[in-house]
Amino acid sequence: MNDRLYIFDTTLRDGEQSPGASMTKDEKLRIARQLEKLGVDVIEAGFAAASPGDADAIRAIAETITNSTVCSLARANERDIRAAGEAIRPAKRGRIHTFIATSPIHMEKKLRMTPDQVVEAAVMAVKLALEYTDDVEFSAEDAVRSDIDFLVRVFDAVIEAGAKTINVPDTVGYSIPALWGERMKELIARVKNADKVVWSTHCHNDLGMAVANSLAAVMNGARQVECTINGLGERAGNASLEEIVMAVRTRRDVFNCDSRIDATQIVPASKLVSTITGYPVQPNKAIVGANAFAHESGIHQDGVLKHRETYEIMRAEDVGWHANRLSLGKLSGRAAFKSKLGELGIVLDTEEALNAAFARFKDLADKKREIFDEDLQALVSDEGYAAEHERFKLVSMKVCSETGEVPHASLVFTDDGSEKRADGNGSGPVDAAFKALESVVGSGADLLLYSVNNITSGTDSQGEVTVRLAKDGRVVNGQGADTDIVVASAKAYLHALNKLDSKLERAHPQV
């Protein structure tokens, strides 16, 4: 078997299907550049048929990325295939990833197609995709609940039609490692020309076994794993890229393959995705959590001090920890600032945008003694949030919170350029600010989530706030960052309101 493990990252497609995690084109470009720096083999940039915005973002990524293959998802129908083909056309290396459901429940209840019709549609999709690229991947959706004889039949047909990669997905997170590894092994043994394609797996985490299932597939012949940064994804998420990569690399005594990932870029990628999506990383998350290399127990501390490998199987530096300090301060010049943005994969298209970001950096440098890479990522994201859909924008605010008194907030904000004032009381300063805004805006949205995270260490750290609102079936995340968490909260709430106000809609790939 090939000793190369291909990493297929679907953060920008499957990860974006997390509630409220939709990204703008510029945000997708920033993540795509970081994924390229990380060394990802395939970047699934989106689902071109979902919306014009998705197609535009895929096209922009295809025009920008040179070292990774840029991929678009497409259902097995002509409209989707052609949309995907046009979106990846500018790519140096482009791929179309087409799929159709193969389980009895999906074929009968969702597709309302016979098995023969499913095979015919799969073959048609692969042949049509070959008009745009010779790199075509086929997925049998819900393979975990599909009849294995039927899977063999479908895979035989699409390989003969020209598919180069065969993906076996656990779409609903139903399998367990022993069974998933056995399924992969049996398929490779039974499918004709199995040695002519790359076998792939895409596992969901509904039972908490996405990574374990993916690794079981690798041990039984899979040489591509579809995964996301931080395990981001709909429902319980996907297999975590960082865990897959480091498990294979750390246990070379078990796995006879390795990826080409630059592991030192893992933590920067994790922090960037977390900042942009508003999905924080829990402290005890493997590899990228804040406590992943922390030792509280005295026995552990003593062992690590005597010999690191007594309790650490990886070096923190190898995955990108402790390499995030920005050597800039309030006396730093514009050229150094621009150069550092470039190192982080942040490209500002106009001089006006660069000047605005630099001014915000100077303001931040006056408030903080030390500035980190994460501060810059948040700064640029915060600037992007403001420019996205600027119906609502915070101008100023004043909050009074005193023991024994009812907290009060007074805010000034603009609504389509018209300045408005809002006042409100609440159980705390943030509650007062939100109630003040709602007293004027009257959105009627439900607050599903309010989350505060420090971007870096120290009491002068910026607070990064995520607000999740729901209205009429739509769910959006709003983010805001500031050294004052109440100001950050107001920014996040207004950002979420701006997203609700936006008429841009995405179609879900499974609909």
C-alpha atoms as one frame of an Amber mdcrd trajectory, in Angstrom:
protein
   0.000   0.000   0.000   1.012   3.606  -0.583   2.793   5.162   2.406   1.301
   8.585   1.628  -1.787   9.649   3.590  -3.745  12.392   1.815  -5.484  14.970
   3.982  -8.757  16.245   2.536  -9.940  19.250   4.540 -13.635  20.105   4.432
 -13.687  22.911   7.016 -14.918  25.360   4.371 -17.754  23.061   3.282 -18.862
  20.592   5.953 -17.465  22.741   8.760 -19.458  25.706   7.510 -22.643  23.677
   7.946 -22.325  24.095  11.728 -25.202  26.309  12.977 -24.283  29.935  12.418
 -20.788  29.184  11.083 -21.283  30.580   7.560 -18.240  32.494   6.352 -17.749
  35.365   3.961 -15.611  35.009   0.852 -12.742  36.913   2.473 -12.900  34.714
   5.577 -12.847  31.576   3.431  -9.821  32.910   1.565  -7.971  33.522   4.832
  -8.650  29.985   6.007  -7.773  28.520   2.593  -4.382  30.273   2.657  -3.712
  28.855   6.115  -4.754  25.368   4.977  -2.329  25.667   2.075   0.426  26.711
   4.490  -0.539  23.735   6.672   0.092  21.454   3.708  -3.426  20.134   3.182
  -3.625  18.036  -0.004  -7.233  18.850  -0.909  -9.295  21.855   0.188 -13.023
  21.292  -0.242 -13.855  24.961  -0.699 -17.636  24.676  -0.744 -20.746  23.504
  -2.502 -20.963  25.561  -5.685 -24.645  24.874  -6.374 -25.672  26.013  -2.878
 -25.642  29.716  -3.732 -23.937  32.267  -6.000 -21.904  33.318  -2.968 -20.578
  29.802  -2.462 -19.644  29.498  -6.128 -17.904  32.881  -6.034 -15.899  31.913
  -2.938 -14.800  28.615  -4.519 -13.739  30.437  -7.678 -11.744  32.993  -5.640
  -9.988  30.200  -3.740  -9.285  28.361  -7.012  -7.651  31.516  -8.372  -5.516
  31.958  -5.231  -4.364  28.529  -4.083  -1.508  26.871  -5.987  -0.113  24.115
  -3.753  -3.336  22.335  -2.776  -6.084  20.824  -4.909  -9.262  22.934  -4.773
 -12.464  20.907  -4.683 -16.201  21.584  -4.944 -18.926  19.256  -3.726 -21.742
  18.350  -6.136 -24.751  16.100  -5.985 -25.081  13.570  -8.798 -27.045  15.806
 -11.147 -26.117  17.976 -14.115 -26.849  21.350 -12.485 -24.554  20.663  -9.527
 -21.760  19.152 -11.615 -21.665  22.081 -14.030 -21.747  24.624 -11.196 -18.835
  22.841  -9.526 -16.917  22.565 -12.793 -17.218  26.274 -13.520 -16.240  27.208
  -9.957 -12.990  25.185  -9.977 -12.068  26.092 -13.562  -9.336  28.631 -12.554
  -7.618  26.140 -10.217  -4.101  24.910 -10.912  -5.404  21.577  -9.606  -9.165
  21.167  -9.385 -11.382  18.334  -8.192 -15.119  17.639  -8.359 -16.469  15.593
  -5.459 -19.816  14.104  -6.438 -22.038  11.997  -4.226 -25.311  10.120  -4.075
 -26.965   8.173  -1.264 -26.699   4.382  -1.389 -28.469   3.195   1.780 -31.980
   1.699   1.458 -33.488   4.342   3.760 -31.972   7.224   1.775 -32.794   5.767
  -1.642 -36.391   5.058  -0.676 -37.280   7.952   1.632 -35.103  10.818   0.355
 -34.175  10.157  -3.253 -37.222   8.051  -4.175 -34.979   6.201  -6.623 -34.405
   2.531  -7.346 -30.920   1.029  -6.926 -30.568   0.847 -10.714 -31.395   4.555
 -11.016 -28.812   5.387  -8.323 -26.074   3.494 -10.190 -27.039   5.219 -13.429
 -26.978   8.661 -11.786 -23.597   7.981 -10.169 -22.002   6.947 -13.469 -23.544
   9.925 -15.278 -22.190  12.309 -12.638 -18.642  10.953 -12.859 -18.605  11.096
 -16.669 -19.981  14.637 -16.681 -17.433  15.774 -14.078 -14.639  14.426 -16.285
 -15.539  17.125 -18.826 -14.098  19.648 -16.348 -11.270  17.780 -14.603  -9.572
  14.406 -14.594  -9.646  14.443 -10.775 -13.085  13.143  -9.812 -14.041  11.795
  -6.404 -17.176   9.753  -5.760 -18.883   9.309  -2.380 -21.566   6.809  -1.454
 -23.555   8.827   1.060 -24.597   6.854   4.157 -22.274   4.001   3.220 -22.377
   2.889   6.842 -26.011   1.752   6.417 -25.666   0.591   2.818 -25.718  -3.014
   1.671 -22.124  -3.981   0.975 -22.998  -5.887  -2.198 -24.645  -2.742  -3.553
 -21.643  -0.627  -2.558 -19.370  -2.979  -4.495 -21.654  -2.640  -7.522 -21.697
   1.168  -7.366 -17.954   1.478  -6.813 -17.195  -0.934  -9.678 -19.334   1.230
 -11.977 -17.890   4.647 -11.010 -14.284   3.419 -11.167 -14.955   2.100 -14.660
 -16.502   5.499 -15.484 -13.293   7.270 -14.444 -13.439   8.164 -10.728  -9.963
   8.477  -9.199 -10.939   8.611  -5.509 -13.580   6.497  -3.773 -14.904   7.888
  -0.513 -16.698   5.677   2.016 -18.517   7.999   4.439 -20.099   7.330   7.803
 -22.534  10.156   7.138 -24.525   9.731  10.340 -21.729   8.744  12.737 -23.200
   5.278  13.308 -20.237   2.922  13.023 -17.618   1.696  15.473 -13.920   1.256
  14.645 -13.753  -2.537  14.366 -16.713  -2.682  11.990 -15.603   0.339   9.972
 -12.129  -1.057   9.460 -13.596  -4.382   8.384 -15.945  -2.665   5.916 -13.073
  -0.767   4.319 -10.961  -3.914   4.103 -13.782  -5.927   2.486 -14.594  -3.218
  -0.066 -10.970  -2.938  -1.181 -10.776  -6.715  -1.477 -13.981  -7.069  -3.498
 -14.089  -4.023  -5.778 -12.549  -4.496  -9.223  -9.626  -2.175  -9.972  -9.496
  -1.182  -6.287  -5.751  -0.697  -6.689  -6.315   1.959  -9.367  -7.962   4.470
  -6.994  -7.317   6.213  -3.681  -9.654   4.949  -0.968 -11.009   7.624   1.342
 -13.183   7.893   4.440 -15.318  10.671   5.897 -16.586  10.021   9.418 -19.001
  12.017  11.559 -18.739  12.226  15.316 -22.283  11.513  16.524 -21.062   8.716
  18.827 -17.700  10.349  19.487 -15.770   7.944  17.272 -15.081   9.905  14.071
 -11.310   9.942  14.582 -11.192   6.322  15.755 -13.271   5.180  12.775 -11.087
   7.152  10.363  -7.913   5.622  11.793  -9.434   2.142  11.581 -10.084   2.802
   7.891  -6.454   3.923   7.413  -5.205   0.742   9.069  -7.270  -1.227   6.561
  -6.223   0.515   3.357  -7.743   3.999   3.232  -5.173   6.558   2.083  -7.280
   9.717   2.256  -9.058  11.046   5.327 -11.697  13.756   5.083 -11.590  15.909
   8.190 -11.904  19.452   9.534  -9.930  21.831  11.718 -11.069  21.449  15.345
 -13.493  18.711  14.238 -15.907  21.444  13.122 -19.054  20.286  11.349 -22.786
  19.836  11.515 -24.333  17.998  14.454 -21.474  16.580  16.574 -18.887  17.477
  13.939 -16.330  15.621  11.822 -13.075  13.804  12.371 -10.543  16.296  13.684
  -7.660  17.001  11.291  -5.164  17.667  14.053  -5.978  14.401  15.837  -5.767
  12.331  12.638  -2.434  13.852  11.605  -0.764  13.573  14.998  -2.110  10.086
  15.745  -0.607   8.745  12.517   2.647  10.643  13.016   3.055   9.784  16.698
   2.224   6.103  16.265   4.496   5.296  13.364   4.943   1.892  14.922   1.308
   1.175  14.017   0.618   3.188  10.869   2.771   2.514   7.805   1.944   5.884
   6.267   2.221   9.600   7.005   0.834  12.886   5.718   2.746  15.871   4.376
   1.206  18.236   6.908   3.443  20.912   8.455   2.368  20.235  12.034   3.763
  23.547  13.311   0.855  25.228  11.492  -1.820  23.201  13.329  -2.340  25.539
  16.286  -2.397  28.704  14.107  -4.994  27.029  11.850  -7.077  26.009  14.854
  -7.067  29.512  16.310  -7.904  31.124  12.971 -10.897  28.844  12.368 -12.100
  29.370  15.931 -11.828  33.154  15.584 -13.648  33.316  12.259 -16.467  30.875
  13.044 -17.015  31.853  16.668 -16.706  28.214  17.738 -14.278  28.152  20.697
 -11.945  25.239  21.332 -12.554  23.553  24.678  -9.481  23.657  26.960  -9.125
  19.857  27.119  -9.347  19.384  23.351  -6.569  17.090  22.123  -3.611  18.799
  20.394  -5.084  22.326  20.180  -6.821  22.825  23.542  -5.257  25.282  25.980
  -4.635  22.458  28.471  -3.395  19.907  25.927   0.177  20.197  27.216  -0.552
  21.423  30.763   0.317  19.336  33.829  -1.468  19.926  37.140  -0.601  16.739
  39.039   2.569  16.965  41.089   3.599  13.494  39.964   3.180  14.501  36.313
   5.018  17.787  36.808   7.922  16.019  38.501   8.134  13.454  35.709   8.035
  16.056  32.919  10.729  18.159  34.601  12.989  15.119  34.865  12.263  13.827
  31.357   9.564  15.287  29.106   8.607  11.989  27.518   7.505  10.507  30.846
   4.121  12.203  30.358   4.232  13.876  26.927   4.034  11.864  23.718   4.402
  14.994  21.530   6.251  18.276  21.832   4.012  21.327  22.118   6.334  23.207
  19.748   5.841  20.557  17.058   2.153  21.437  16.659   2.607  25.208  16.816
   2.395  26.164  20.480   4.649  28.916  21.872   5.299  30.382  18.445   2.620
  33.039  18.384   4.180  36.233  19.719   4.071  39.207  17.407   7.252  41.255
  17.537   5.449  44.517  16.941   4.472  47.306  19.276   2.995  50.774  19.189
   6.202  52.148  17.664   6.158  49.649  14.799   5.757  50.973  11.290   3.222
  50.286   8.589   5.621  48.194   6.469   6.400  45.821   9.356   2.685  45.538
  10.096   1.895  44.686   6.475   4.730  42.146   6.380   3.404  40.392   9.485
  -0.093  40.231   7.994   1.418  38.515   4.975   3.104  35.911   7.194  -0.301
  35.151   8.698  -1.873  34.761   5.270  -3.923  37.949   5.638  -4.180  39.922
   2.409  -5.870  43.328   2.441  -6.869  44.240  -1.096  -6.750  48.031  -0.868
  -4.578  50.701   0.709  -7.696  52.004   2.445  -8.257  48.633   4.121  -4.617
  48.416   5.157  -4.687  51.928   6.606  -7.868  51.154   8.576  -6.379  47.930
   9.961  -3.135  49.706  10.859  -5.041  52.418  12.727  -6.904  49.730  14.697
  -3.590  48.013  15.432  -2.167  51.273  16.846  -5.249  51.696  19.040  -4.854
  48.140  20.314  -1.126  48.617  20.938  -1.970  51.548  23.223  -4.192  49.247
  25.319  -2.046  46.101  25.365   1.602  45.700  26.330   2.059  42.525  24.270
   0.379  41.727  20.971   0.051  38.209  19.593  -0.809  36.693  16.238  -4.287
  35.876  17.547  -4.825  39.567  18.324  -4.118  40.402  14.694  -6.457  37.694
  13.433  -9.218  39.029  15.696  -8.463  42.617  14.699  -8.801  41.881  10.996
 -11.891  39.723  11.596 -13.498  42.495  13.633 -12.792  44.945  10.811 -14.308
  42.474   8.354 -17.446  42.065  10.468 -17.974  45.801  10.404 -17.567  45.999
   6.622 -19.727  42.970   5.810 -23.272  44.288   6.084 -23.124  47.640   7.800
 -26.764  48.307   8.536 -25.971  48.390  12.271 -22.700  49.721  13.634 -21.688
  50.610  17.184 -20.645  54.229  17.701 -20.305  54.495  21.491 -21.644  53.057
  24.704 -21.789  53.759  28.421 -22.586  51.120  31.025 -23.247  51.583  34.743
 -22.978  48.518  36.972 -22.864  48.890  40.744 -23.479  46.534  43.655 -27.080
  46.872  44.823 -28.135  48.879  41.760 -29.809  47.808  38.508 -27.245  47.833
  35.677 -27.983  50.357  32.927 -26.624  50.677  29.382 -26.763  53.618  26.975
 -25.648  53.022  23.394 -25.301  55.051  20.243 -25.329  53.091  16.979 -26.066
  53.711  13.340 -28.893  52.107  11.384 -28.206  52.490   7.656 -26.122  55.543
   8.487 -28.755  57.157  10.683 -27.606  57.614  14.288 -29.846  56.192  17.011
 -29.720  56.056  20.806 -30.777  53.107  22.948 -31.167  52.753  26.717 -31.996
  49.700  28.785 -31.735  47.994  32.156 -30.789  44.378  32.763 -29.576  41.806
  35.231 -26.009  42.662  34.250 -24.180  45.101  31.962 -24.295  42.766  28.936
 -27.993  41.991  29.464 -28.670  45.716  29.753 -26.792  46.414  26.502 -28.691
  43.700  24.593 -32.068  44.865  25.941 -31.219  48.440  25.027 -30.458  47.439
  21.433 -33.601  45.327  21.158 -35.748  48.198  22.492 -34.857  50.110  19.314
 -34.179  47.400  16.730 -37.000  45.050  17.751 -35.585  42.041  15.886 -37.616
  39.476  17.816 -34.674  37.038  17.586 -34.000  34.395  20.222 -30.594  34.409
  21.909 -29.300  30.818  21.704 -25.719  31.314  22.824 -23.569  33.910  24.530
 -19.909  32.984  24.873 -16.810  34.907  25.984 -13.253  33.717  25.413  -9.932
  35.425  25.972  -7.946  35.609  22.751  -4.578  35.510  24.502  -3.322  35.340
  28.080  -3.249  38.193  30.569  -5.800  40.514  32.129  -5.326  42.958  29.232
  -6.296  40.286  26.706  -8.974  41.038  24.181 -12.267  39.352  24.909 -13.804
  37.579  21.939 -17.578  37.289  22.197 -19.861  35.024  20.196 -23.597  35.659
  20.056 -25.899  33.150  18.361 -29.345  34.374  17.324 -32.240  32.489  15.745
 -35.234  33.858  13.882 -37.687  32.248  11.447 -35.578  29.102  11.148 -32.326
  30.966  10.482 -29.395  30.661  12.887 -26.495  33.114  12.782 -23.350  33.730
  14.811 -22.090  37.211  15.525 -18.579  37.961  16.753 -16.931  40.944  18.337
 -13.547  41.562  19.946 -12.354  44.260  22.317 -10.288  44.648  25.468 -13.628
  45.610  27.086 -15.866  42.541  26.972 -19.061  44.597  27.265 -18.087  46.548
  24.145 -17.163  43.261  22.452 -20.599  41.911  23.413 -22.416  44.844  21.842
 -20.338  44.481  18.661 -21.134  40.757  18.520 -24.878  41.354  18.957 -24.925
  43.967  16.213 -22.890  41.685  13.940 -25.464  38.930  14.446 -28.289  41.377
  13.684 -26.494  42.380  10.490 -26.320  38.730   9.441 -30.024  38.251  10.134
 -30.714  41.341   8.045 -28.701  39.933   5.141 -30.805  38.211   2.486 -27.977
  35.899   1.408 -29.093  32.286   1.772 -27.199  29.020   1.454 -28.752  25.750
   0.429 -27.864  22.755   2.558 -26.152  20.041   0.464 -28.475  17.377   1.868
 -31.657  19.262   0.947
